[in-house]
Amino acid sequence: TSTDPSNVLSSKVLGKIVKTIEGYIEDYDYIEGIHKNYLKNVVDEIERYIEIREEAELEYFNIWSPYVLASNYEQFCEGNPKLKWLLQNERADLVINLMRALSRGFSEVTEKLSILRGLTDKGEFQFKGKINKLIKTLWIQSLLTDKKIEFNEFRFKDKSSHGDITPLAMRLMNQVESIKNIKGDNVFENHENLDLIVNSLDECLSGENPLAIHFKNTKRYWTGRPDLILKQKDGNKIVIADYKPDYEFDGNPNKHFINGMAQLIGYVLIMQSQVDEGLEISCVMFNEKGEAIEFNPYDMLPHLKTFLNGDFIEWLNKPGNFEVKKVYFNNLATQLKLLKIKENDYNKALTEYKKINPKMEFANFFEDFTYLREVLLGKR
């Protein structure tokens, strides 16, 4: 595909996209993740949309993407043809154009086109008031306590950590700090200059690579663009990394890295469903302070679902969680005293917390990605 110099997409280019899609439907075996029915629907809708635009004498609609592909990506994709397909320019252009078109003109095709980024900072995950924030804080502390969960924190400043982040994640953090030392602490402000990482770190294969998936038996489509994708050169480890300048470890739990986990879980599960078998993908979020968190998306998805369904305390009471529960009560006693909260008031808030349920977008997310997780784990 190509774009007009003014960064717009013309009806003629849309026509070419239609032909390209039709070619993939008929000739290309690997169409997982961009479902055939989805493509057929989009073909029909793009053709109809072109007619409407031409009748209205509107030649262009806006399109923009900061997609970056590393020059050495093919070396890192040897033996992984599906990963190469997922990263390469023509596939990225196709997905970008499709999702832009769908989001701007074809809402009637789908029940919901959901952007994974939209799950970040959702109101239902933003607990208000001192006591409700304490419930969320204690949940986060409990997850860090549970040794069955891969959930690791790292601070570059003093090299302190809770658990061990992988060598690939450490390579990323070292490169981030190196760039900041040269370009200044604000070099990545407003998500700018992340291409410096792609262009300077061998293991970083792409930036803002578009992902899309259609879930069978629904009209729902999910899309998103992770900031960075990294891979071991001679191994099977992949890291999807996202820059979260407003997130951190300490303080307000509504600004904790955990608030961005749903977004990255979606990225990983979409990508895992579309790449070669044997590749292992984990998630990393990092901020401008040199803080990073790495976690296993398969571990964290059920915990997010449990918490946003009001079932955190029930989870604590399950067999095997005795040590976590003991730490929870110790932390609770400390925090009630520190924050001067009466135990009775906390228990009332906990009763209200147990009544919560995820709203539509999170409910759809849990339904779709829980299903995908189980498929990938071989349960369905």
Secondary structure, 3 states (H helix, E strand, C coil): CCCECCCEEEHHHHHHHHHHHHHHHHHCCCCCCCCHHHHHHHHHHHHHHHHHHHHCCCCEEECCCCCEECCCHHHHCCCCHHHHHHHCHHHHHHHHHHHHHHHHHCHHHCCEEEEHHHHCCCHHHCCCCHHHHHHHHHHHHHHHHCCCCCEEEEECCCCEEECCCCHHHHHHHHHHHHHHHHHCCCCCHHHCCCHHHHHHCCCEEEECCCEEEECCCCCEEEEECCCEEEECCCCCEEEEEEECCCCECCCCHHHEHHHHHHHHHHHHHHHHHHCCCCCEEEEEEECCCCEEEEECHHHHHHHHHHHHCCCHHHHHCCCCCHHHHHHHHHHHHHHHHHHCCCHHHHHHHHHHHCCCCCCHHHHHHHHHHHHHHHHHCCCC
